[in-house]
Amino acid sequence: MADPRSRDEILELATRAKHAVHSPSTFMTELLVQQQQYTCIHWLCHFNILSHIPVAPSSLSYYELAQVSGVPEGALRSATRMVMTMGFLCETADGKVSHNALSAPFVENNHLMTWLLHMVNHTVPFSRAFIRATEKYGDSEKINETAFNIAFDTDLPYFPYLKSRPDLEAEFDSYMQSQSKVHHGAKVEHLLGGFDWGSLREGSQVVDVGGGSGGASLVVARVFKTLRFVVQDQATLIDHARNQKAKAADDEVWQRIELQGHDFFDPQPVIGTDVYLLRMIIHDWPDEKAVRILQQLAKAMKPGSRILIMDMVIPAPGSGPILVEAALRENDLCMRQVFNAKERETGDWHRLIQRVDPPLRIRAIKRPAGSQHSVVEVELDRDRRGD
């Protein structure tokens, strides 16, 4: 199997070659095929068929698979053979079905299946409601006037809706954990390469704002053993983190991590710390609310403090690899369809930061190798403050 970098290069070259030779007719054919391929993946997930298919060298006849799955054999054969055109699943010489190297990990790795189910049950329904949301809400930035609201028929914003549905909240938490495990570009370890943590003096403090159960802080704390951390989030997530900390009472890393309930729209209670970290937070919010989050931190900063924003920075159209740009723009659309928020281009980040009072400025933007996220390093703007 090719290493990730070689694989990405091969896929990029193949994509560019395909774009170069496409005709309108082949483009339309491919577009239609892709719709059916996705529909069949969804169909297989909906009827839990993937879990019934054995891993090679074992196999199962279509009749046996249809019986155990409770679906018509003809529909099963059509759907399964369509996804095989994507290289997903395979058929033996005697016409039986089996998992192959691409599909088997989805039944062997729970994190991959969680990612797949989130796509078919959440991401795609939101995208399909995008047209109706635009017709109904126009250019609204209200967080409860989105494609998500149309798809799930609710007036609640996304996160309050999840709180009203503990089953969906648990699914979302599992999805977020899965991304850090199996999505190489989303791994929290990339945070280590996005900022010069070693430049911080011994005993420096990092406030992990909206830090969930402390995953990002744990990663940094294990490598930089003289730093201290405060993880802030809603009470339920902090309670979960406290349980983790209690179970790891002998782990010195946890001893350097304080846990604190906090709403990042409220005044920041930790004043004058060295680093305020916002990992995958700002992209969830439209500009007006993003400015409010940043203002609470700006008011708490001292000279020399930094805000580190780990989020996507979308490249200018056509300025980099097609597949990288496409993945970032997929996330941008997802943020818009769920939150009326967005992933931001470099100019968007500068304009957003310039709206904050006390004044801030961007010191650096760095995307670690292999990461889909960049780290935007922000400091107080002494020139505009008049200091």
LINHUGI-V496848 format. One line per field, one symbol per residue. burial: 1 if it has 9 or more other ideal C-beta (glycine too) atoms within 8 Angstrom, else 0. A space follows every 50 residues. Layout:
# LINHUGI-V496848
burial: ???
This chain:
# LINHUGI-V496848
burial: 00000011011100110000010001100100100111011111101011 01101100111100110010101011111111110001111100011111 00110110101111111111011111101101100010000010111111 10000101001100000110110111111101101111011101101001 00011111111111111111100100111111100011011101100100 00110110110101000101001111111011101110111111111111 10001111111111100000011110111011111111111111100111 0111010111110011110011111111111000100
